[in-house]
Amino acid sequence: MIYLFGLIEKCGIPYQCFHDIFLIAFFLASVTSIITLLFVIPAAYSYARFKFPFKNSSLYILLAINMFSGAVLLIPLYKVLRTFGLLNTYQAMIVPGVAFLIPTAIWLLKSYFEKIPIDLEEAAFVDGASRVQILRHIIAPLSTPGLVVVGIYAFIGSYAQQFLFAITFNQKKEYMPIPSGLYEFIGYTTVKWNEMMAASLVGIAPVLIIFLFLQKYIVAGLTSGAVKN
């Protein structure tokens, strides 16, 4: 690890600077994941349990949103963020990231909620529990593998989106995450491949650590419903 940081520092990016952009990337991905889950959990539960007009149509519209790449919407997003004064801030990278992650996350979590027996909720209603209490104390604990999968999906998706959003909506070095920081290794005539690969290895460490510690939940969440009862 010391050797990797030594290579990075040779490129002109000091250790403290790389440490900062590494923490910024982790912070942005974590905040984006948490906000995505806060929006997705009630939305997915509503789609799984309630009947309302245009339910199926809105689900397919959410799915169709993923057909649009973030690059296609950069100019409209830039104008919106400039109007609200959010350029060169963390919000400029968090808000678009959450918006692009929510549709797929709703589909993933909705299918998991649908596999939880509704009898459990009916029993809780008889005992006087509210809808919020049921979601918090029954549905959420039973859906831990699904929540972990959606959370990791949001984390990795946010990590991957940071380069596009950071170089478009941010011009300040103090808000630069590691994906756009790797861009500093590319010069006008040369590319410092050794240093870039060393920085990339350090940059993917958070995702690798998450997979190592949460592997059992990931496998359980991805294989849930693979076999029909």
Secondary structure by P-SEA (a helix, b strand, c coil): caaaaaaaaaacccaaaaaaaaaaaaaaaaaaaaaaaaaaaaaaaaaacccccaaaaaaaaaaaaaccccccaaaaaaaaaaaaccccccccccaaaaaaaaaaaaaaaaaaaaaccaaaaaaaaaacccaaaaaaccccccaaaaaaaaaaaaaaaaaaaaaaaaaaaccccccccaaaaaaccccccccaaaaaaaaaaaaaaaaaaaaaaaaaaaaaaaacccccc
